[in-house]
Amino acid sequence: MYYFRKPCLFVALVLLASACKKEQSELEKLPDATQNGSGGAGFLLDGQAWLPEASKLFGSGPAVSATWRRTVAGRTLRVGFSRDSDDTSAGVFIPDIQRAGTYHLNQTANIILGERNPAYGGLMMFKPVPDRIFLTGSDAIGTVTVTRFDTVAHIVSGTFDMTVKEEVGPETHRLTQGRFDLRF
């Protein structure tokens, strides 16, 4: 009887330990920073994991997108992420991108300039009304590091870290540990 109790206790402890799930950190909730066009994207918004998600109603379109097109400013790159559950979106704009590298988001963007803007990042919150727009600029800076820019395979991958400031107010947000791996 004594020999029987020890193995049962051991098996019970092993089963109990394997049943406990480790809570994921906010950083572990983000997709890996890959470079194969996987479609992964996400970032920490003020320390909380923010992952794009498409609408389940009405098929409102993709939750992530990347476009590279010819404009008067050269070949511009736009990378965007959206999440319908809380009506937010974020993105980066890089004018005249020609290769992988680090791009500084430290100049003020102006809606009137359109495609002629400097590189910038943004966060848009559409709830509650009215819409709120937060942008990088001279007093809210950041960087985007494009780690893969493949115009043959049409893949853009990279990481970003930025502070964005409300256009008409003092509120700021931090977008850190950002990553994207998209096809354009």
Buried (B, 14 or more C-beta within 10 A) or exposed (E): EEEEEEEEEEEEEEEEEEEEEEEEEBEEEBBEBBBEBBBBBBBBBEEEBBBBBBBEEEEEEBBBBBEBEEEEBBBBBBBBBBBBEEBBBBBBBBBEBEEBEEBEBBBBBEEEEEBEBBBBBBBBBBEEEEEBBBBBBEEBBBBBBBBBBBEEEEBBBBBBBBBBBBEEEEEBBBBBBBBBBBBB
